[in-house]
Amino acid sequence: MTVVATLSRQPGRPRSRSSAWRGLLYIAPAMALVILFFVVPVIVTAWMSLHAWPLMGAQRWIGISNYVRMIHDARFLSALRFTGLYTVVATIAIFAVAFPLALFVEKQRRFVGAYRTVIFLPVVVGLATASLLWVWLANVDSGFIGPLLKELGLVERSPNLLASFDAAFLTIIVMVVWKIAGFTMIILLTGLQAIPSDIVEAARIDGAKRWQRFRYLTLPLMRRTIALALIISVTGSILAFDQFYIMTAGGPQNRMISVVYYIFNQSFVSFNLGYGASLSIVLLAILVAISIVQLWLLKVGDDKA
Amino acid sequence: MTMTQSAFTLDPTMTDTRPTDAANEAAKAARARRRRNGAVAYHVAGAAIALFFLAPFAIAFLASFRSGPESMTPPLPPWPTTAFSLDSYRSLDTFGAGVWQHTLNSLVVSLATVILTVAISLLAGYGFSRYRFPFKNTLFVLIIATLMIPFQSILTPLFIILAKLGLNNSLFGLVLVYVTLQLPFSVFMMRNAFDAVPKEIEEAARIDGARDLKLLVRVLLPLVLPGAATVAIFAFLNAWNEFLAALVLLSSNDNYTMPVLMMAVRAGRLGAINWGAVQAGVVVMTIPCLIIFLLLQRYYMRGLMAGAVK
């Protein structure tokens, strides 16, 4: 203890061995968990990906065969394509709703806090819960959406929203927008509120129209925030699983199998653990690449600011 | 730069207008009217937006109290029309080991995740903030870098490692995985919280004879409590809501957390889905999240901002 007290008076000096040990002791539990449940599993995944690894029986070294196999795996390629499509559509939809919402709740006025809270509520429930809720709402006989449309006389018969690809895809997009838009809204709101109000006020006095102020002031000043919200939305969408598993079970015609869903099927339904591991490595590489782009984007934003 | 200049050129009509008093009054009244209309339009839009985000919860909540036969019909209107009934909750109770058991599983997992996450990130945050040791920055970056790696890609080895530890199909094993997933965010939060505490406070406490864990718990914990609250809320919500890892790592019926149990309800029996049980399950899984968020919104938003700003 005396050591620490003395040393804190002399910052910059290397601390004694006992102090270093104590510091390591404090972080030991966290390090142990991260190594045991993150670092080791990543290494094991890479190792497994080079094997034919059935659930029972001996695993066999097969080099990069798993990676060669996936290039010709039509179902994997279609899972990749579907995940890409979903990521693009979901991200655009979320932004198209979240940005206007952020502008809507930006100014301090009456009830604005209540609006923010209500819009944010779906964010705090689970994606699995939300999927379950919406699979009921979208049900053809016992749900809400179809029967309501029929009741309003907009359709002859209550439509089965989860039976065709287009309708099911649209339903899932609406569910995800409902669930996530509040989150993106809050992120964008922090960016909006970080814009110095005197700049905007000066532009207004100078006669800049509302759209001009938005286009030439707000958007450029929000680059960093938009990049961040974009990355969060893209990574979240690439890892989508719950909504497809719960709402459509990968249907109709198995056309809604996302990459994570496909890995899940390969690893835990077909028990091709080695092949599942190689797919996982590809997924991991995609996400690390995105993280690197993220760091780069945010850094570029820094230089501009 | 050129774009900005062209955008900010003055509007000549705005500069030289000197209206008379009467015109001034009329203009003022018109402006007030416009503002009032604007406010009305704003709140009409606000109410419509709020309805969209609130309605699914409200419909599920109200509909879950309809009687057995009624629960299979569309929720038009969503509230019980014959009589208030707990049929849906009763039928939910017939799945798995009963709704109490699975709610309890979820609660145990979530609370254990909260306690362990707070304890471990408190220690690690303190260590990273106050001590100097070899590879300190490398180790900190290692913890944060796990944010880049999706846990979805390491589920198989997690399964194998837990099995080797004798923790397969165990709630405690699931807790350890959840705690690890929470660590990057939590350690980051707690280190920042400790960084914000002035060193003088610690020195004064040391002079008074408090040291090590006692110093940490008695003196520093109250000062970093807001940070710990943020960590706790995120740990609870993420553990309570997590689905995929629970689905993969839990194999016996009795251990299922609520989201996994709900898959049995979703699958239905003999091809028929009991929608009443689905509604009841959604309510059971939703209520704790909403209550915690509404009570501790301030701490939740702090965590979100910390994440967004970093």
Boltz contact constraints between the chains, C-beta under 6 A:
constraints:
  - contact:
      token1: [A, 1]
      token2: [B, 211]
      max_distance: 6.0
  - contact:
      token1: [A, 5]
      token2: [B, 206]
      max_distance: 6.0
  - contact:
      token1: [A, 15]
      token2: [B, 132]
      max_distance: 6.0
  - contact:
      token1: [A, 20]
      token2: [B, 133]
      max_distance: 6.0
  - contact:
      token1: [A, 23]
      token2: [B, 127]
      max_distance: 6.0
  - contact:
      token1: [A, 23]
      token2: [B, 131]
      max_distance: 6.0
  - contact:
      token1: [A, 23]
      token2: [B, 133]
      max_distance: 6.0
  - contact:
      token1: [A, 24]
      token2: [B, 133]
      max_distance: 6.0
  - contact:
      token1: [A, 26]
      token2: [B, 123]
      max_distance: 6.0
  - contact:
      token1: [A, 26]
      token2: [B, 126]
      max_distance: 6.0
  - contact:
      token1: [A, 26]
      token2: [B, 127]
      max_distance: 6.0
  - contact:
      token1: [A, 27]
      token2: [B, 124]
      max_distance: 6.0
  - contact:
      token1: [A, 27]
      token2: [B, 127]
      max_distance: 6.0
  - contact:
      token1: [A, 29]
      token2: [B, 120]
      max_distance: 6.0
  - contact:
      token1: [A, 30]
      token2: [B, 120]
      max_distance: 6.0
  - contact:
      token1: [A, 30]
      token2: [B, 124]
      max_distance: 6.0
  - contact:
      token1: [A, 30]
      token2: [B, 183]
      max_distance: 6.0
  - contact:
      token1: [A, 30]
      token2: [B, 187]
      max_distance: 6.0
  - contact:
      token1: [A, 33]
      token2: [B, 180]
      max_distance: 6.0
  - contact:
      token1: [A, 34]
      token2: [B, 143]
      max_distance: 6.0
  - contact:
      token1: [A, 34]
      token2: [B, 183]
      max_distance: 6.0
  - contact:
      token1: [A, 37]
      token2: [B, 177]
      max_distance: 6.0
  - contact:
      token1: [A, 37]
      token2: [B, 180]
      max_distance: 6.0
  - contact:
      token1: [A, 38]
      token2: [B, 146]
      max_distance: 6.0
  - contact:
      token1: [A, 41]
      token2: [B, 154]
      max_distance: 6.0
  - contact:
      token1: [A, 41]
      token2: [B, 157]
      max_distance: 6.0
  - contact:
      token1: [A, 41]
      token2: [B, 158]
      max_distance: 6.0
  - contact:
      token1: [A, 42]
      token2: [B, 154]
      max_distance: 6.0
  - contact:
      token1: [A, 44]
      token2: [B, 157]
      max_distance: 6.0
  - contact:
      token1: [A, 45]
      token2: [B, 154]
      max_distance: 6.0
  - contact:
      token1: [A, 45]
      token2: [B, 157]
      max_distance: 6.0
  - contact:
      token1: [A, 115]
      token2: [B, 46]
      max_distance: 6.0
  - contact:
      token1: [A, 118]
      token2: [B, 50]
      max_distance: 6.0
  - contact:
      token1: [A, 118]
      token2: [B, 53]
      max_distance: 6.0
  - contact:
      token1: [A, 118]
      token2: [B, 54]
      max_distance: 6.0
  - contact:
      token1: [A, 119]
      token2: [B, 53]
      max_distance: 6.0
  - contact:
      token1: [A, 124]
      token2: [B, 237]
      max_distance: 6.0
  - contact:
      token1: [A, 124]
      token2: [B, 289]
      max_distance: 6.0
  - contact:
      token1: [A, 124]
      token2: [B, 293]
      max_distance: 6.0
  - contact:
      token1: [A, 125]
      token2: [B, 286]
      max_distance: 6.0
  - contact:
      token1: [A, 125]
      token2: [B, 289]
      max_distance: 6.0
  - contact:
      token1: [A, 126]
      token2: [B, 241]
      max_distance: 6.0
  - contact:
      token1: [A, 128]
      token2: [B, 243]
      max_distance: 6.0
  - contact:
      token1: [A, 128]
      token2: [B, 259]
      max_distance: 6.0
  - contact:
      token1: [A, 129]
      token2: [B, 282]
      max_distance: 6.0
  - contact:
      token1: [A, 129]
      token2: [B, 285]
      max_distance: 6.0
  - contact:
      token1: [A, 129]
      token2: [B, 286]
      max_distance: 6.0
  - contact:
      token1: [A, 132]
      token2: [B, 262]
      max_distance: 6.0
  - contact:
      token1: [A, 132]
      token2: [B, 282]
      max_distance: 6.0
  - contact:
      token1: [A, 133]
      token2: [B, 56]
      max_distance: 6.0
  - contact:
      token1: [A, 133]
      token2: [B, 60]
      max_distance: 6.0
  - contact:
      token1: [A, 133]
      token2: [B, 282]
      max_distance: 6.0
  - contact:
      token1: [A, 136]
      token2: [B, 275]
      max_distance: 6.0
  - contact:
      token1: [A, 136]
      token2: [B, 278]
      max_distance: 6.0
  - contact:
      token1: [A, 142]
      token2: [B, 72]
      max_distance: 6.0
  - contact:
      token1: [A, 142]
      token2: [B, 275]
      max_distance: 6.0
  - contact:
      token1: [A, 144]
      token2: [B, 59]
      max_distance: 6.0
  - contact:
      token1: [A, 144]
      token2: [B, 75]
      max_distance: 6.0
  - contact:
      token1: [A, 147]
      token2: [B, 74]
      max_distance: 6.0
  - contact:
      token1: [A, 147]
      token2: [B, 76]
      max_distance: 6.0
  - contact:
      token1: [A, 151]
      token2: [B, 76]
      max_distance: 6.0
  - contact:
      token1: [A, 187]
      token2: [B, 308]
      max_distance: 6.0
  - contact:
      token1: [A, 190]
      token2: [B, 308]
      max_distance: 6.0
  - contact:
      token1: [A, 203]
      token2: [B, 8]
      max_distance: 6.0
  - contact:
      token1: [A, 206]
      token2: [B, 8]
      max_distance: 6.0
  - contact:
      token1: [A, 207]
      token2: [B, 10]
      max_distance: 6.0
  - contact:
      token1: [A, 207]
      token2: [B, 11]
      max_distance: 6.0
  - contact:
      token1: [A, 208]
      token2: [B, 7]
      max_distance: 6.0
  - contact:
      token1: [A, 208]
      token2: [B, 8]
      max_distance: 6.0
  - contact:
      token1: [A, 212]
      token2: [B, 7]
      max_distance: 6.0
  - contact:
      token1: [A, 216]
      token2: [B, 3]
      max_distance: 6.0
  - contact:
      token1: [A, 216]
      token2: [B, 4]
      max_distance: 6.0
  - contact:
      token1: [A, 216]
      token2: [B, 7]
      max_distance: 6.0
  - contact:
      token1: [A, 239]
      token2: [B, 150]
      max_distance: 6.0
  - contact:
      token1: [A, 239]
      token2: [B, 152]
      max_distance: 6.0
  - contact:
      token1: [A, 241]
      token2: [B, 244]
      max_distance: 6.0
  - contact:
      token1: [A, 242]
      token2: [B, 243]
      max_distance: 6.0
  - contact:
      token1: [A, 260]
      token2: [B, 152]
      max_distance: 6.0
  - contact:
      token1: [A, 267]
      token2: [B, 156]
      max_distance: 6.0
  - contact:
      token1: [A, 268]
      token2: [B, 248]
      max_distance: 6.0
  - contact:
      token1: [A, 273]
      token2: [B, 156]
      max_distance: 6.0
  - contact:
      token1: [A, 280]
      token2: [B, 153]
      max_distance: 6.0
  - contact:
      token1: [A, 283]
      token2: [B, 153]
      max_distance: 6.0
  - contact:
      token1: [A, 284]
      token2: [B, 149]
      max_distance: 6.0
  - contact:
      token1: [A, 284]
      token2: [B, 153]
      max_distance: 6.0
  - contact:
      token1: [A, 287]
      token2: [B, 150]
      max_distance: 6.0
  - contact:
      token1: [A, 288]
      token2: [B, 148]
      max_distance: 6.0
  - contact:
      token1: [A, 291]
      token2: [B, 148]
      max_distance: 6.0
